[in-house]
Amino acid sequence: MALSRGGGDWAARAAEGRRLAPYAGDLAADTVLLALLLDASDSAVSRRTAEALARTGSPAAARLLTEALARADAALGDWIETGVEDATAPPPTR
C-alpha cells in the first residue's frame, strides 16, 4: 500500500481518502487519513474522506472520525459531519 502525503489538487486528495479508508486501523494509513480529514485547505477533502470512512463502518474508521471531530474547528467539524451524513443518507429518488 503506497501512501502519499499532501500535495495535488483537492480531487486527488479526496480520492486518496477514499482509497485509504478501507485501511483504517493501519498506523500509516491512519496518519494520512487524519491529515485528510483535517485538510484546512479544502473542506471537500474532509467531507469526502469522512464519507468514505463512514461507509466502511469499522471501529477504526469511527475512531478516526471521532478524533478528527475533536481536533477540528467548528466549520471543519460541520463538513466532517456532512460527510458522515452523506454516507448514511438514502440515495435520491427521481
PyMOL Python script that loads the backbone (N, CA, C, O; Angstrom):
from pymol import cmd

cmd.read_pdbstr("""\
ATOM      1  N   MET A   1       0.851  -1.163   0.000  1.00  0.00           N
ATOM      2  CA  MET A   1       0.000   0.000   0.000  1.00  0.00           C
ATOM      3  C   MET A   1       0.899   1.229   0.000  1.00  0.00           C
ATOM      4  O   MET A   1       1.628   1.477   0.961  1.00  0.00           O
ATOM      5  N   ALA A   2       0.843   1.979  -1.059  1.00  0.00           N
ATOM      6  CA  ALA A   2       1.631   3.212  -1.144  1.00  0.00           C
ATOM      7  C   ALA A   2       0.811   4.356  -0.564  1.00  0.00           C
ATOM      8  O   ALA A   2      -0.374   4.501  -0.864  1.00  0.00           O
ATOM      9  N   LEU A   3       1.450   5.157   0.260  1.00  0.00           N
ATOM     10  CA  LEU A   3       0.779   6.279   0.891  1.00  0.00           C
ATOM     11  C   LEU A   3       1.381   7.571   0.393  1.00  0.00           C
ATOM     12  O   LEU A   3       2.600   7.705   0.287  1.00  0.00           O
ATOM     13  N   SER A   4       0.517   8.523   0.087  1.00  0.00           N
ATOM     14  CA  SER A   4       1.010   9.832  -0.309  1.00  0.00           C
ATOM     15  C   SER A   4       0.743  10.801   0.825  1.00  0.00           C
ATOM     16  O   SER A   4      -0.068  10.525   1.709  1.00  0.00           O
ATOM     17  N   ARG A   5       1.415  11.920   0.799  1.00  0.00           N
ATOM     18  CA  ARG A   5       1.232  12.926   1.841  1.00  0.00           C
ATOM     19  C   ARG A   5       1.038  14.277   1.196  1.00  0.00           C
ATOM     20  O   ARG A   5       1.971  14.856   0.640  1.00  0.00           O
ATOM     21  N   GLY A   6      -0.197  14.779   1.276  1.00  0.00           N
ATOM     22  CA  GLY A   6      -0.486  16.130   0.822  1.00  0.00           C
ATOM     23  C   GLY A   6      -0.216  16.336  -0.649  1.00  0.00           C
ATOM     24  O   GLY A   6      -0.015  15.389  -1.409  1.00  0.00           O
ATOM     25  N   GLY A   7      -0.219  17.595  -1.028  1.00  0.00           N
ATOM     26  CA  GLY A   7       0.032  17.941  -2.417  1.00  0.00           C
ATOM     27  C   GLY A   7      -1.132  17.569  -3.303  1.00  0.00           C
ATOM     28  O   GLY A   7      -2.116  16.989  -2.844  1.00  0.00           O
ATOM     29  N   GLY A   8      -1.018  17.900  -4.558  1.00  0.00           N
ATOM     30  CA  GLY A   8      -2.057  17.552  -5.511  1.00  0.00           C
ATOM     31  C   GLY A   8      -3.292  18.421  -5.348  1.00  0.00           C
ATOM     32  O   GLY A   8      -3.427  19.168  -4.379  1.00  0.00           O
ATOM     33  N   ASP A   9      -4.170  18.307  -6.299  1.00  0.00           N
ATOM     34  CA  ASP A   9      -5.399  19.084  -6.218  1.00  0.00           C
ATOM     35  C   ASP A   9      -6.376  18.405  -5.258  1.00  0.00           C
ATOM     36  O   ASP A   9      -6.158  17.275  -4.822  1.00  0.00           O
ATOM     37  N   TRP A  10      -7.451  19.115  -4.943  1.00  0.00           N
ATOM     38  CA  TRP A  10      -8.395  18.595  -3.953  1.00  0.00           C
ATOM     39  C   TRP A  10      -8.979  17.261  -4.382  1.00  0.00           C
ATOM     40  O   TRP A  10      -9.185  16.384  -3.543  1.00  0.00           O
ATOM     41  N   ALA A  11      -9.251  17.087  -5.668  1.00  0.00           N
ATOM     42  CA  ALA A  11      -9.858  15.840  -6.133  1.00  0.00           C
ATOM     43  C   ALA A  11      -8.913  14.657  -5.921  1.00  0.00           C
ATOM     44  O   ALA A  11      -9.353  13.561  -5.575  1.00  0.00           O
ATOM     45  N   ALA A  12      -7.624  14.882  -6.129  1.00  0.00           N
ATOM     46  CA  ALA A  12      -6.642  13.815  -5.913  1.00  0.00           C
ATOM     47  C   ALA A  12      -6.536  13.480  -4.432  1.00  0.00           C
ATOM     48  O   ALA A  12      -6.418  12.309  -4.071  1.00  0.00           O
ATOM     49  N   ARG A  13      -6.576  14.499  -3.566  1.00  0.00           N
ATOM     50  CA  ARG A  13      -6.508  14.247  -2.131  1.00  0.00           C
ATOM     51  C   ARG A  13      -7.776  13.532  -1.649  1.00  0.00           C
ATOM     52  O   ARG A  13      -7.702  12.633  -0.812  1.00  0.00           O
ATOM     53  N   ALA A  14      -8.927  13.930  -2.174  1.00  0.00           N
ATOM     54  CA  ALA A  14     -10.179  13.259  -1.813  1.00  0.00           C
ATOM     55  C   ALA A  14     -10.167  11.797  -2.274  1.00  0.00           C
ATOM     56  O   ALA A  14     -10.626  10.909  -1.556  1.00  0.00           O
ATOM     57  N   ALA A  15      -9.646  11.563  -3.459  1.00  0.00           N
ATOM     58  CA  ALA A  15      -9.536  10.193  -3.972  1.00  0.00           C
ATOM     59  C   ALA A  15      -8.610   9.360  -3.088  1.00  0.00           C
ATOM     60  O   ALA A  15      -8.852   8.172  -2.874  1.00  0.00           O
ATOM     61  N   GLU A  16      -7.560   9.980  -2.582  1.00  0.00           N
ATOM     62  CA  GLU A  16      -6.647   9.286  -1.677  1.00  0.00           C
ATOM     63  C   GLU A  16      -7.378   8.880  -0.396  1.00  0.00           C
ATOM     64  O   GLU A  16      -7.166   7.784   0.123  1.00  0.00           O
ATOM     65  N   GLY A  17      -8.232   9.758   0.107  1.00  0.00           N
ATOM     66  CA  GLY A  17      -9.016   9.414   1.290  1.00  0.00           C
ATOM     67  C   GLY A  17      -9.937   8.238   1.036  1.00  0.00           C
ATOM     68  O   GLY A  17     -10.057   7.344   1.875  1.00  0.00           O
ATOM     69  N   ARG A  18     -10.588   8.234  -0.118  1.00  0.00           N
ATOM     70  CA  ARG A  18     -11.470   7.102  -0.466  1.00  0.00           C
ATOM     71  C   ARG A  18     -10.669   5.819  -0.624  1.00  0.00           C
ATOM     72  O   ARG A  18     -11.112   4.747  -0.213  1.00  0.00           O
ATOM     73  N   ARG A  19      -9.494   5.932  -1.218  1.00  0.00           N
ATOM     74  CA  ARG A  19      -8.657   4.750  -1.436  1.00  0.00           C
ATOM     75  C   ARG A  19      -8.141   4.165  -0.126  1.00  0.00           C
ATOM     76  O   ARG A  19      -8.055   2.946   0.024  1.00  0.00           O
ATOM     77  N   LEU A  20      -7.797   5.039   0.824  1.00  0.00           N
ATOM     78  CA  LEU A  20      -7.208   4.575   2.078  1.00  0.00           C
ATOM     79  C   LEU A  20      -8.234   4.191   3.140  1.00  0.00           C
ATOM     80  O   LEU A  20      -7.889   3.491   4.092  1.00  0.00           O
ATOM     81  N   ALA A  21      -9.473   4.626   3.004  1.00  0.00           N
ATOM     82  CA  ALA A  21     -10.487   4.369   4.039  1.00  0.00           C
ATOM     83  C   ALA A  21     -10.581   2.895   4.446  1.00  0.00           C
ATOM     84  O   ALA A  21     -10.713   2.618   5.638  1.00  0.00           O
ATOM     85  N   PRO A  22     -10.519   1.947   3.525  1.00  0.00           N
ATOM     86  CA  PRO A  22     -10.603   0.540   3.949  1.00  0.00           C
ATOM     87  C   PRO A  22      -9.414   0.093   4.805  1.00  0.00           C
ATOM     88  O   PRO A  22      -9.475  -0.953   5.452  1.00  0.00           O
ATOM     89  N   TYR A  23      -8.339   0.878   4.811  1.00  0.00           N
ATOM     90  CA  TYR A  23      -7.143   0.533   5.583  1.00  0.00           C
ATOM     91  C   TYR A  23      -7.123   1.208   6.951  1.00  0.00           C
ATOM     92  O   TYR A  23      -6.113   1.143   7.652  1.00  0.00           O
ATOM     93  N   ALA A  24      -8.231   1.859   7.346  1.00  0.00           N
ATOM     94  CA  ALA A  24      -8.293   2.480   8.670  1.00  0.00           C
ATOM     95  C   ALA A  24      -7.923   1.447   9.721  1.00  0.00           C
ATOM     96  O   ALA A  24      -8.394   0.310   9.690  1.00  0.00           O
ATOM     97  N   GLY A  25      -7.084   1.854  10.637  1.00  0.00           N
ATOM     98  CA  GLY A  25      -6.564   0.940  11.650  1.00  0.00           C
ATOM     99  C   GLY A  25      -5.102   0.640  11.431  1.00  0.00           C
ATOM    100  O   GLY A  25      -4.402   0.233  12.357  1.00  0.00           O
ATOM    101  N   ASP A  26      -4.632   0.836  10.206  1.00  0.00           N
ATOM    102  CA  ASP A  26      -3.218   0.713   9.893  1.00  0.00           C
ATOM    103  C   ASP A  26      -2.570   2.052  10.258  1.00  0.00           C
ATOM    104  O   ASP A  26      -3.045   3.103   9.827  1.00  0.00           O
ATOM    105  N   LEU A  27      -1.504   2.025  11.039  1.00  0.00           N
ATOM    106  CA  LEU A  27      -0.899   3.256  11.551  1.00  0.00           C
ATOM    107  C   LEU A  27      -0.527   4.231  10.439  1.00  0.00           C
ATOM    108  O   LEU A  27      -0.803   5.425  10.547  1.00  0.00           O
ATOM    109  N   ALA A  28       0.088   3.740   9.385  1.00  0.00           N
ATOM    110  CA  ALA A  28       0.494   4.626   8.287  1.00  0.00           C
ATOM    111  C   ALA A  28      -0.723   5.219   7.586  1.00  0.00           C
ATOM    112  O   ALA A  28      -0.737   6.409   7.272  1.00  0.00           O
ATOM    113  N   ALA A  29      -1.737   4.404   7.340  1.00  0.00           N
ATOM    114  CA  ALA A  29      -2.956   4.902   6.693  1.00  0.00           C
ATOM    115  C   ALA A  29      -3.666   5.891   7.602  1.00  0.00           C
ATOM    116  O   ALA A  29      -4.164   6.914   7.132  1.00  0.00           O
ATOM    117  N   ASP A  30      -3.721   5.602   8.894  1.00  0.00           N
ATOM    118  CA  ASP A  30      -4.400   6.493   9.836  1.00  0.00           C
ATOM    119  C   ASP A  30      -3.770   7.876   9.860  1.00  0.00           C
ATOM    120  O   ASP A  30      -4.476   8.880   9.960  1.00  0.00           O
ATOM    121  N   THR A  31      -2.465   7.934   9.769  1.00  0.00           N
ATOM    122  CA  THR A  31      -1.774   9.225   9.766  1.00  0.00           C
ATOM    123  C   THR A  31      -2.217  10.060   8.575  1.00  0.00           C
ATOM    124  O   THR A  31      -2.491  11.252   8.718  1.00  0.00           O
ATOM    125  N   VAL A  32      -2.289   9.448   7.410  1.00  0.00           N
ATOM    126  CA  VAL A  32      -2.700  10.165   6.201  1.00  0.00           C
ATOM    127  C   VAL A  32      -4.189  10.485   6.261  1.00  0.00           C
ATOM    128  O   VAL A  32      -4.593  11.596   5.918  1.00  0.00           O
ATOM    129  N   LEU A  33      -5.005   9.537   6.687  1.00  0.00           N
ATOM    130  CA  LEU A  33      -6.452   9.765   6.757  1.00  0.00           C
ATOM    131  C   LEU A  33      -6.790  10.910   7.713  1.00  0.00           C
ATOM    132  O   LEU A  33      -7.652  11.733   7.406  1.00  0.00           O
ATOM    133  N   LEU A  34      -6.130  10.970   8.852  1.00  0.00           N
ATOM    134  CA  LEU A  34      -6.393  12.052   9.794  1.00  0.00           C
ATOM    135  C   LEU A  34      -6.000  13.396   9.181  1.00  0.00           C
ATOM    136  O   LEU A  34      -6.713  14.386   9.341  1.00  0.00           O
ATOM    137  N   ALA A  35      -4.874  13.426   8.486  1.00  0.00           N
ATOM    138  CA  ALA A  35      -4.452  14.668   7.818  1.00  0.00           C
ATOM    139  C   ALA A  35      -5.472  15.082   6.760  1.00  0.00           C
ATOM    140  O   ALA A  35      -5.754  16.271   6.608  1.00  0.00           O
ATOM    141  N   LEU A  36      -6.020  14.127   6.037  1.00  0.00           N
ATOM    142  CA  LEU A  36      -7.028  14.439   5.022  1.00  0.00           C
ATOM    143  C   LEU A  36      -8.329  14.920   5.663  1.00  0.00           C
ATOM    144  O   LEU A  36      -8.966  15.843   5.155  1.00  0.00           O
ATOM    145  N   LEU A  37      -8.720  14.309   6.762  1.00  0.00           N
ATOM    146  CA  LEU A  37      -9.916  14.756   7.466  1.00  0.00           C
ATOM    147  C   LEU A  37      -9.761  16.191   7.961  1.00  0.00           C
ATOM    148  O   LEU A  37     -10.727  16.953   7.990  1.00  0.00           O
ATOM    149  N   LEU A  38      -8.552  16.548   8.346  1.00  0.00           N
ATOM    150  CA  LEU A  38      -8.283  17.876   8.896  1.00  0.00           C
ATOM    151  C   LEU A  38      -7.688  18.818   7.858  1.00  0.00           C
ATOM    152  O   LEU A  38      -7.027  19.793   8.216  1.00  0.00           O
ATOM    153  N   ASP A  39      -7.911  18.541   6.584  1.00  0.00           N
ATOM    154  CA  ASP A  39      -7.376  19.342   5.479  1.00  0.00           C
ATOM    155  C   ASP A  39      -8.006  20.737   5.504  1.00  0.00           C
ATOM    156  O   ASP A  39      -9.139  20.925   5.062  1.00  0.00           O
ATOM    157  N   ALA A  40      -7.270  21.692   6.016  1.00  0.00           N
ATOM    158  CA  ALA A  40      -7.797  23.056   6.141  1.00  0.00           C
ATOM    159  C   ALA A  40      -7.829  23.790   4.802  1.00  0.00           C
ATOM    160  O   ALA A  40      -8.472  24.834   4.688  1.00  0.00           O
ATOM    161  N   SER A  41      -7.152  23.266   3.802  1.00  0.00           N
ATOM    162  CA  SER A  41      -7.102  23.965   2.514  1.00  0.00           C
ATOM    163  C   SER A  41      -8.330  23.704   1.649  1.00  0.00           C
ATOM    164  O   SER A  41      -8.615  24.482   0.739  1.00  0.00           O
ATOM    165  N   ASP A  42      -9.067  22.616   1.917  1.00  0.00           N
ATOM    166  CA  ASP A  42     -10.269  22.344   1.121  1.00  0.00           C
ATOM    167  C   ASP A  42     -11.205  21.428   1.894  1.00  0.00           C
ATOM    168  O   ASP A  42     -10.881  20.266   2.142  1.00  0.00           O
ATOM    169  N   SER A  43     -12.358  21.949   2.270  1.00  0.00           N
ATOM    170  CA  SER A  43     -13.324  21.175   3.050  1.00  0.00           C
ATOM    171  C   SER A  43     -13.879  19.979   2.275  1.00  0.00           C
ATOM    172  O   SER A  43     -14.365  19.024   2.882  1.00  0.00           O
ATOM    173  N   ALA A  44     -13.812  20.020   0.952  1.00  0.00           N
ATOM    174  CA  ALA A  44     -14.298  18.884   0.155  1.00  0.00           C
ATOM    175  C   ALA A  44     -13.463  17.640   0.429  1.00  0.00           C
ATOM    176  O   ALA A  44     -13.987  16.526   0.399  1.00  0.00           O
ATOM    177  N   VAL A  45     -12.179  17.812   0.694  1.00  0.00           N
ATOM    178  CA  VAL A  45     -11.314  16.674   1.019  1.00  0.00           C
ATOM    179  C   VAL A  45     -11.773  16.060   2.337  1.00  0.00           C
ATOM    180  O   VAL A  45     -11.887  14.840   2.452  1.00  0.00           O
ATOM    181  N   SER A  46     -12.035  16.907   3.328  1.00  0.00           N
ATOM    182  CA  SER A  46     -12.511  16.422   4.626  1.00  0.00           C
ATOM    183  C   SER A  46     -13.840  15.693   4.472  1.00  0.00           C
ATOM    184  O   SER A  46     -14.035  14.611   5.026  1.00  0.00           O
ATOM    185  N   ARG A  47     -14.742  16.292   3.719  1.00  0.00           N
ATOM    186  CA  ARG A  47     -16.075  15.720   3.544  1.00  0.00           C
ATOM    187  C   ARG A  47     -16.016  14.364   2.845  1.00  0.00           C
ATOM    188  O   ARG A  47     -16.642  13.410   3.306  1.00  0.00           O
ATOM    189  N   ARG A  48     -15.286  14.264   1.759  1.00  0.00           N
ATOM    190  CA  ARG A  48     -15.211  13.000   1.001  1.00  0.00           C
ATOM    191  C   ARG A  48     -14.481  11.912   1.785  1.00  0.00           C
ATOM    192  O   ARG A  48     -14.856  10.741   1.718  1.00  0.00           O
ATOM    193  N   THR A  49     -13.439  12.294   2.528  1.00  0.00           N
ATOM    194  CA  THR A  49     -12.722  11.311   3.339  1.00  0.00           C
ATOM    195  C   THR A  49     -13.620  10.810   4.464  1.00  0.00           C
ATOM    196  O   THR A  49     -13.645   9.614   4.753  1.00  0.00           O
ATOM    197  N   ALA A  50     -14.363  11.727   5.103  1.00  0.00           N
ATOM    198  CA  ALA A  50     -15.292  11.331   6.164  1.00  0.00           C
ATOM    199  C   ALA A  50     -16.366  10.394   5.618  1.00  0.00           C
ATOM    200  O   ALA A  50     -16.726   9.408   6.260  1.00  0.00           O
ATOM    201  N   GLU A  51     -16.869  10.709   4.438  1.00  0.00           N
ATOM    202  CA  GLU A  51     -17.880   9.850   3.824  1.00  0.00           C
ATOM    203  C   GLU A  51     -17.328   8.450   3.593  1.00  0.00           C
ATOM    204  O   GLU A  51     -17.990   7.461   3.910  1.00  0.00           O
ATOM    205  N   ALA A  52     -16.125   8.359   3.045  1.00  0.00           N
ATOM    206  CA  ALA A  52     -15.520   7.055   2.767  1.00  0.00           C
ATOM    207  C   ALA A  52     -15.291   6.272   4.054  1.00  0.00           C
ATOM    208  O   ALA A  52     -15.534   5.066   4.099  1.00  0.00           O
ATOM    209  N   LEU A  53     -14.828   6.946   5.093  1.00  0.00           N
ATOM    210  CA  LEU A  53     -14.615   6.259   6.370  1.00  0.00           C
ATOM    211  C   LEU A  53     -15.938   5.790   6.958  1.00  0.00           C
ATOM    212  O   LEU A  53     -16.034   4.667   7.452  1.00  0.00           O
ATOM    213  N   ALA A  54     -16.951   6.633   6.909  1.00  0.00           N
ATOM    214  CA  ALA A  54     -18.258   6.241   7.455  1.00  0.00           C
ATOM    215  C   ALA A  54     -18.831   5.048   6.705  1.00  0.00           C
ATOM    216  O   ALA A  54     -19.475   4.190   7.307  1.00  0.00           O
ATOM    217  N   ARG A  55     -18.606   4.986   5.415  1.00  0.00           N
ATOM    218  CA  ARG A  55     -19.117   3.862   4.621  1.00  0.00           C
ATOM    219  C   ARG A  55     -18.450   2.538   5.022  1.00  0.00           C
ATOM    220  O   ARG A  55     -19.060   1.478   4.883  1.00  0.00           O
ATOM    221  N   THR A  56     -17.218   2.587   5.511  1.00  0.00           N
ATOM    222  CA  THR A  56     -16.566   1.341   5.918  1.00  0.00           C
ATOM    223  C   THR A  56     -17.238   0.757   7.145  1.00  0.00           C
ATOM    224  O   THR A  56     -17.326  -0.462   7.295  1.00  0.00           O
ATOM    225  N   GLY A  57     -17.717   1.637   8.029  1.00  0.00           N
ATOM    226  CA  GLY A  57     -18.411   1.172   9.225  1.00  0.00           C
ATOM    227  C   GLY A  57     -17.524   0.476  10.241  1.00  0.00           C
ATOM    228  O   GLY A  57     -18.034  -0.163  11.161  1.00  0.00           O
ATOM    229  N   SER A  58     -16.226   0.582  10.102  1.00  0.00           N
ATOM    230  CA  SER A  58     -15.332  -0.119  11.014  1.00  0.00           C
ATOM    231  C   SER A  58     -15.093   0.692  12.286  1.00  0.00           C
ATOM    232  O   SER A  58     -15.200   1.918  12.271  1.00  0.00           O
ATOM    233  N   PRO A  59     -14.770   0.014  13.382  1.00  0.00           N
ATOM    234  CA  PRO A  59     -14.427   0.729  14.613  1.00  0.00           C
ATOM    235  C   PRO A  59     -13.223   1.660  14.422  1.00  0.00           C
ATOM    236  O   PRO A  59     -13.185   2.747  14.997  1.00  0.00           O
ATOM    237  N   ALA A  60     -12.249   1.239  13.625  1.00  0.00           N
ATOM    238  CA  ALA A  60     -11.070   2.085  13.378  1.00  0.00           C
ATOM    239  C   ALA A  60     -11.465   3.361  12.645  1.00  0.00           C
ATOM    240  O   ALA A  60     -10.930   4.432  12.933  1.00  0.00           O
ATOM    241  N   ALA A  61     -12.393   3.256  11.701  1.00  0.00           N
ATOM    242  CA  ALA A  61     -12.864   4.437  10.978  1.00  0.00           C
ATOM    243  C   ALA A  61     -13.616   5.368  11.924  1.00  0.00           C
ATOM    244  O   ALA A  61     -13.443   6.586  11.867  1.00  0.00           O
ATOM    245  N   ALA A  62     -14.441   4.803  12.785  1.00  0.00           N
ATOM    246  CA  ALA A  62     -15.184   5.617  13.756  1.00  0.00           C
ATOM    247  C   ALA A  62     -14.224   6.337  14.692  1.00  0.00           C
ATOM    248  O   ALA A  62     -14.451   7.495  15.044  1.00  0.00           O
ATOM    249  N   ARG A  63     -13.159   5.665  15.094  1.00  0.00           N
ATOM    250  CA  ARG A  63     -12.162   6.293  15.965  1.00  0.00           C
ATOM    251  C   ARG A  63     -11.517   7.481  15.279  1.00  0.00           C
ATOM    252  O   ARG A  63     -11.334   8.531  15.894  1.00  0.00           O
ATOM    253  N   LEU A  64     -11.167   7.324  13.997  1.00  0.00           N
ATOM    254  CA  LEU A  64     -10.568   8.430  13.244  1.00  0.00           C
ATOM    255  C   LEU A  64     -11.533   9.597  13.112  1.00  0.00           C
ATOM    256  O   LEU A  64     -11.137  10.750  13.277  1.00  0.00           O
ATOM    257  N   LEU A  65     -12.779   9.313  12.819  1.00  0.00           N
ATOM    258  CA  LEU A  65     -13.777  10.375  12.694  1.00  0.00           C
ATOM    259  C   LEU A  65     -13.946  11.111  14.015  1.00  0.00           C
ATOM    260  O   LEU A  65     -14.040  12.338  14.034  1.00  0.00           O
ATOM    261  N   THR A  66     -13.987  10.376  15.110  1.00  0.00           N
ATOM    262  CA  THR A  66     -14.127  10.982  16.422  1.00  0.00           C
ATOM    263  C   THR A  66     -12.925  11.861  16.751  1.00  0.00           C
ATOM    264  O   THR A  66     -13.078  12.969  17.263  1.00  0.00           O
ATOM    265  N   GLU A  67     -11.739  11.363  16.457  1.00  0.00           N
ATOM    266  CA  GLU A  67     -10.523  12.144  16.716  1.00  0.00           C
ATOM    267  C   GLU A  67     -10.495  13.413  15.870  1.00  0.00           C
ATOM    268  O   GLU A  67     -10.135  14.483  16.362  1.00  0.00           O
ATOM    269  N   ALA A  68     -10.875  13.295  14.602  1.00  0.00           N
ATOM    270  CA  ALA A  68     -10.885  14.464  13.733  1.00  0.00           C
ATOM    271  C   ALA A  68     -11.889  15.502  14.231  1.00  0.00           C
ATOM    272  O   ALA A  68     -11.593  16.697  14.227  1.00  0.00           O
ATOM    273  N   LEU A  69     -13.065  15.060  14.657  1.00  0.00           N
ATOM    274  CA  LEU A  69     -14.069  15.995  15.172  1.00  0.00           C
ATOM    275  C   LEU A  69     -13.573  16.694  16.436  1.00  0.00           C
ATOM    276  O   LEU A  69     -13.871  17.869  16.653  1.00  0.00           O
ATOM    277  N   ALA A  70     -12.828  15.988  17.259  1.00  0.00           N
ATOM    278  CA  ALA A  70     -12.292  16.592  18.480  1.00  0.00           C
ATOM    279  C   ALA A  70     -11.243  17.653  18.165  1.00  0.00           C
ATOM    280  O   ALA A  70     -11.094  18.618  18.914  1.00  0.00           O
ATOM    281  N   ARG A  71     -10.523  17.483  17.076  1.00  0.00           N
ATOM    282  CA  ARG A  71      -9.449  18.409  16.710  1.00  0.00           C
ATOM    283  C   ARG A  71      -9.904  19.550  15.800  1.00  0.00           C
ATOM    284  O   ARG A  71      -9.280  20.611  15.780  1.00  0.00           O
ATOM    285  N   ALA A  72     -10.965  19.344  15.065  1.00  0.00           N
ATOM    286  CA  ALA A  72     -11.403  20.300  14.043  1.00  0.00           C
ATOM    287  C   ALA A  72     -12.046  21.528  14.677  1.00  0.00           C
ATOM    288  O   ALA A  72     -12.618  21.461  15.765  1.00  0.00           O
ATOM    289  N   ASP A  73     -11.935  22.656  13.964  1.00  0.00           N
ATOM    290  CA  ASP A  73     -12.709  23.821  14.395  1.00  0.00           C
ATOM    291  C   ASP A  73     -14.173  23.574  13.999  1.00  0.00           C
ATOM    292  O   ASP A  73     -14.488  22.586  13.336  1.00  0.00           O
ATOM    293  N   ALA A  74     -15.049  24.476  14.412  1.00  0.00           N
ATOM    294  CA  ALA A  74     -16.489  24.264  14.198  1.00  0.00           C
ATOM    295  C   ALA A  74     -16.845  24.117  12.724  1.00  0.00           C
ATOM    296  O   ALA A  74     -17.636  23.249  12.355  1.00  0.00           O
ATOM    297  N   ALA A  75     -16.262  24.965  11.883  1.00  0.00           N
ATOM    298  CA  ALA A  75     -16.604  24.910  10.455  1.00  0.00           C
ATOM    299  C   ALA A  75     -16.156  23.598   9.825  1.00  0.00           C
ATOM    300  O   ALA A  75     -16.924  22.962   9.104  1.00  0.00           O
ATOM    301  N   LEU A  76     -14.927  23.190  10.091  1.00  0.00           N
ATOM    302  CA  LEU A  76     -14.433  21.936   9.508  1.00  0.00           C
ATOM    303  C   LEU A  76     -15.189  20.752  10.104  1.00  0.00           C
ATOM    304  O   LEU A  76     -15.469  19.779   9.404  1.00  0.00           O
ATOM    305  N   GLY A  77     -15.519  20.829  11.386  1.00  0.00           N
ATOM    306  CA  GLY A  77     -16.311  19.766  12.013  1.00  0.00           C
ATOM    307  C   GLY A  77     -17.651  19.589  11.326  1.00  0.00           C
ATOM    308  O   GLY A  77     -18.132  18.467  11.169  1.00  0.00           O
ATOM    309  N   ASP A  78     -18.260  20.705  10.913  1.00  0.00           N
ATOM    310  CA  ASP A  78     -19.521  20.618  10.174  1.00  0.00           C
ATOM    311  C   ASP A  78     -19.348  19.848   8.871  1.00  0.00           C
ATOM    312  O   ASP A  78     -20.215  19.057   8.500  1.00  0.00           O
ATOM    313  N   TRP A  79     -18.239  20.072   8.174  1.00  0.00           N
ATOM    314  CA  TRP A  79     -18.003  19.364   6.911  1.00  0.00           C
ATOM    315  C   TRP A  79     -17.730  17.881   7.138  1.00  0.00           C
ATOM    316  O   TRP A  79     -18.144  17.043   6.337  1.00  0.00           O
ATOM    317  N   ILE A  80     -17.040  17.557   8.219  1.00  0.00           N
ATOM    318  CA  ILE A  80     -16.806  16.146   8.543  1.00  0.00           C
ATOM    319  C   ILE A  80     -18.151  15.472   8.842  1.00  0.00           C
ATOM    320  O   ILE A  80     -18.419  14.371   8.360  1.00  0.00           O
ATOM    321  N   GLU A  81     -18.984  16.135   9.631  1.00  0.00           N
ATOM    322  CA  GLU A  81     -20.310  15.589   9.938  1.00  0.00           C
ATOM    323  C   GLU A  81     -21.162  15.448   8.674  1.00  0.00           C
ATOM    324  O   GLU A  81     -21.913  14.483   8.534  1.00  0.00           O
ATOM    325  N   THR A  82     -21.047  16.404   7.763  1.00  0.00           N
ATOM    326  CA  THR A  82     -21.788  16.316   6.498  1.00  0.00           C
ATOM    327  C   THR A  82     -21.341  15.092   5.706  1.00  0.00           C
ATOM    328  O   THR A  82     -22.165  14.412   5.094  1.00  0.00           O
ATOM    329  N   GLY A  83     -20.038  14.810   5.717  1.00  0.00           N
ATOM    330  CA  GLY A  83     -19.540  13.614   5.036  1.00  0.00           C
ATOM    331  C   GLY A  83     -20.121  12.342   5.615  1.00  0.00           C
ATOM    332  O   GLY A  83     -20.480  11.425   4.876  1.00  0.00           O
ATOM    333  N   VAL A  84     -20.217  12.282   6.930  1.00  0.00           N
ATOM    334  CA  VAL A  84     -20.826  11.114   7.583  1.00  0.00           C
ATOM    335  C   VAL A  84     -22.293  11.014   7.186  1.00  0.00           C
ATOM    336  O   VAL A  84     -22.785   9.925   6.890  1.00  0.00           O
ATOM    337  N   GLU A  85     -22.991  12.144   7.178  1.00  0.00           N
ATOM    338  CA  GLU A  85     -24.402  12.145   6.757  1.00  0.00           C
ATOM    339  C   GLU A  85     -24.543  11.701   5.306  1.00  0.00           C
ATOM    340  O   GLU A  85     -25.486  10.988   4.964  1.00  0.00           O
ATOM    341  N   ASP A  86     -23.603  12.122   4.444  1.00  0.00           N
ATOM    342  CA  ASP A  86     -23.641  11.702   3.036  1.00  0.00           C
ATOM    343  C   ASP A  86     -23.590  10.172   2.931  1.00  0.00           C
ATOM    344  O   ASP A  86     -24.244   9.579   2.072  1.00  0.00           O
ATOM    345  N   ALA A  87     -22.815   9.549   3.805  1.00  0.00           N
ATOM    346  CA  ALA A  87     -22.643   8.095   3.750  1.00  0.00           C
ATOM    347  C   ALA A  87     -23.879   7.361   4.227  1.00  0.00           C
ATOM    348  O   ALA A  87     -24.122   6.222   3.827  1.00  0.00           O
ATOM    349  N   THR A  88     -24.660   8.002   5.077  1.00  0.00           N
ATOM    350  CA  THR A  88     -25.810   7.312   5.658  1.00  0.00           C
ATOM    351  C   THR A  88     -27.141   7.734   5.030  1.00  0.00           C
ATOM    352  O   THR A  88     -28.179   7.135   5.314  1.00  0.00           O
ATOM    353  N   ALA A  89     -27.112   8.742   4.196  1.00  0.00           N
ATOM    354  CA  ALA A  89     -28.344   9.224   3.565  1.00  0.00           C
ATOM    355  C   ALA A  89     -28.808   8.239   2.487  1.00  0.00           C
ATOM    356  O   ALA A  89     -27.989   7.654   1.779  1.00  0.00           O
ATOM    357  N   PRO A  90     -30.108   8.066   2.371  1.00  0.00           N
ATOM    358  CA  PRO A  90     -30.609   7.209   1.288  1.00  0.00           C
ATOM    359  C   PRO A  90     -30.338   7.865  -0.053  1.00  0.00           C
ATOM    360  O   PRO A  90     -30.271   9.092  -0.139  1.00  0.00           O
ATOM    361  N   PRO A  91     -30.183   7.070  -1.098  1.00  0.00           N
ATOM    362  CA  PRO A  91     -29.953   7.661  -2.416  1.00  0.00           C
ATOM    363  C   PRO A  91     -31.151   8.503  -2.837  1.00  0.00           C
ATOM    364  O   PRO A  91     -32.286   8.215  -2.458  1.00  0.00           O
ATOM    365  N   PRO A  92     -30.894   9.540  -3.620  1.00  0.00           N
ATOM    366  CA  PRO A  92     -32.012  10.394  -4.068  1.00  0.00           C
ATOM    367  C   PRO A  92     -32.958   9.601  -4.981  1.00  0.00           C
ATOM    368  O   PRO A  92     -32.542   8.710  -5.722  1.00  0.00           O
ATOM    369  N   THR A  93     -34.219   9.953  -4.899  1.00  0.00           N
ATOM    370  CA  THR A  93     -35.201   9.314  -5.778  1.00  0.00           C
ATOM    371  C   THR A  93     -35.561  10.264  -6.898  1.00  0.00           C
ATOM    372  O   THR A  93     -35.401  11.479  -6.780  1.00  0.00           O
ATOM    373  N   ARG A  94     -36.037   9.709  -7.959  1.00  0.00           N
ATOM    374  CA  ARG A  94     -36.403  10.530  -9.117  1.00  0.00           C
ATOM    375  C   ARG A  94     -37.864  10.757  -9.172  1.00  0.00           C
ATOM    376  O   ARG A  94     -38.350  11.428 -10.082  1.00  0.00           O
TER     377      ARG A  94
END
""", "prot")
cmd.dss("prot")
cmd.show_as("cartoon", "prot")
cmd.util.cbc("prot")
cmd.orient("prot")
